[in-house]
Structures are given as C-alpha cells and as structure tokens.
Amino acid sequence: MLNIRQKIECPLCDGKAFLKIEKKSGSFRKEEFQIFSHFYKCEKCDEEFTTTETDDLNTIQVYNQYRERHNIPSAEQIKLIRKRYNISATKMSLILGMGQNQYGLYESGEIPNESNSQLISLITNPKIFKEHLLKRKSILQPKEFDKILHKIEISISKENENNYSITNRYFNSFLPPSEFTGFQLTSFQKFAHMIIFFLPEAFLVTRLNKFLFYADFLNYKYTCFSISGYNYAAIPLGPVPQDYKTVYDLVEDNNIITTESHNYGYDVTEKFTPLKEFDSSLFSDIELNSLRIVKTKLAKLKTQEIIDMSHEEIGWIENVERKNLISYQKYAFQLKDF
C-alpha cells in the first residue's frame, strides 16, 4: 500500500518538504510515456528529491501505460487466468513452455516479453487453451491432463453462457485494463458494494454517481489503480458511471439493492435501498480509506454543491462536450478538492 504524504521532513536539512506533482516524461524499454511525476521540494533548502513511495507511484504509471500500449495483461489478470483453470503457477509455466518460475514472476508484477504476453492473452479463451493443452499432453500425467481438460471444458461452457450475459458485457474481468478502467479489472461485486457503502448518504442517483466517481478516481490518485475498474463518462450533470441506468438495474436484478418511492421536495422520485450488508473483505485497506474519505467529505454537501464541485474537475470540463469517457491517468491526479 502506497503512503504518499503531503508533507515530510527534508532528509537534507531540518526543513519541511512538500509534495509536488508535475507532468514529465518516463521511459521503459526505450519507449516514452507521459506521467504525473511525484516528488518533494524542501521549502527551506529548495532541494527536490523522491522517496520509495513516490518512485513506486511514478514507475507504476509507466508500467500501466506500457501494458496498455502493448495489450499486456495486468499481474492480477495473469493470476486470474491461471486460477480460472485451477492450475499452479509452476504447472502453467510448464504447459506454456516458459521457465519453471516465469508465470509466477509475471503474477508478481514482472512484465512479460511480447511473445509470452501474446500467448497469455490468447489462453484467456478456454478454447484456445484447450488446443494448446492437447499439444502439450505428453508432458503431463494422464490423471493430471484429464483434470485440467475437465476444468477447461467447464470454462468453455461458462463462457458460452456469459456471451449472452449483460453483466459480463459491463464487468468482464478478462478484458485488458486501460486508462479508462483505472488499470483495474472490472468487478461487479466491488462496484455493487461501493453502492451499498454510499447509500446512507447518497440514495438518489445523481448524488450516488458523484460519490462513486470520486471514490474510484481518488483511489487512482493514491495508487494508480481504481477500485471498481469501471468506466466513467462526462455528461451535463457531471461525471457518471457509463450507462449507469443499465448498471444500476443489473445491481437491482441481482437483489443487492431495491428501488423505492421517495418524496423529494414537491416531487416524488426513486431512491435506492440496500438489500445486503456491505462486505469490507472485498476491498484493500487503502480502498476502504478512499471510500471513507469521499463519504466523509461529500456527505456534508448538498447534491447541487456536489454537482457544482464536479463541474470544476478538468476531467469533466475537457470531455463533457462529446460525452467522452474520462481517463483516470490523465485526470485523477488533477482532482481539485481531494
């Protein structure tokens, strides 16, 4: 968990150093990427320096963009692909013809080379993985081969079902993470439980949309990863989850929330009510902290104040005309009030 503090002791003198963020260029494997470079500047000696935490944040930005540019699965996604087939990392390396520990290294964050990346992306499709397994049958024990093949057949059956699933259309964990998902795997359960977390203070749709946006983008600002992995679009009323009406219907169809009539001034509108308890185990400590910060800050504000606040965000201003998706990488570090 990254811990980027706004102010620290200067290691070069007895002054105070403050966090600075500037657009700079970062490089990886001879390629250049634009990042929001984090560093500290001492108000007393005027020296600039970084810490392990700021270096990590800067490096993650470069790695994320490199993965996106070359369509390389994230470490979490690489792990998810293996778990889908219930195979150990060592066994997966063997089946794919990699070094004994190579797949495990990729799960730990090492970025695959181009050929291995393409192979890992291909076996996301269980039908392709089945073809690959059949070619490597001779290196496995018969019982082991049958067990893996059975798991693949189950995955093929489930994938055929998911092809007709609206939920899978919006929350497909095997789609490559991007700047618009906050380089995070999309998670229906996380998104749904974020809603549950915010409902006591944001049970009306317009208000809830902003709570969700700020939580995901704030977490990206802290870690270079969103919470839910969901897309947000800029519309006249501010940033909102893409196709939010359909997505909220999905959450309701899964018996996680329900809709009730609500008297709002002189009008009768609809409000959401949770049907399940919030599951904190779905979230990391820093994700929970992001949720709490947003809840504490926005709960004090009226809905129109939150709308006005969101209209000051550069991510909304630069994308609302065409109702574009809002890039986490380009705009999360520029959040104005967090």
Sequence and secondary structure as in RCSB ss.txt:
>XXXX:A:sequence
MLNIRQKIECPLCDGKAFLKIEKKSGSFRKEEFQIFSHFYKCEKCDEEFTTTETDDLNTIQVYNQYRERHNIPSA
EQIKLIRKRYNISATKMSLILGMGQNQYGLYESGEIPNESNSQLISLITNPKIFKEHLLKRKSILQPKEFDKILH
KIEISISKENENNYSITNRYFNSFLPPSEFTGFQLTSFQKFAHMIIFFLPEAFLVTRLNKFLFYADFLNYKYTCF
SISGYNYAAIPLGPVPQDYKTVYDLVEDNNIITTESHNYGYDVTEKFTPLKEFDSSLFSDIELNSLRIVKTKLAK
LKTQEIIDMSHEEIGWIENVERKNLISYQKYAFQLKDF
>XXXX:A:secstr
     SEEE SSSSSEEEEEEEEEEEEETTEEEEEEEEEEEETTT  EE  HHHHHHHHHHHHHHHHHHTT   H
HHHHHHHHHTT  HHHHHHHHT  TTHHHHHHTT    HHHHHHHHHTTSHHHHHHHHHHTGGGS HHHHHHHHH
HHHHHHHHHHHHTT HHHHH  TTS   TTTTTS   HHHHHHHHHHHTTT  SHHHHHHHHHHHHHHHHHHHS 
 SS   EEEETTEEEETTHHHHHHHHHHTTSEEEEEEEETTEEEEEEEESS   GGGS HHHHHHHHHHHHHHHT
S HHHHHHHHTT HHHHTTTTTT B  HHHHGGG S  
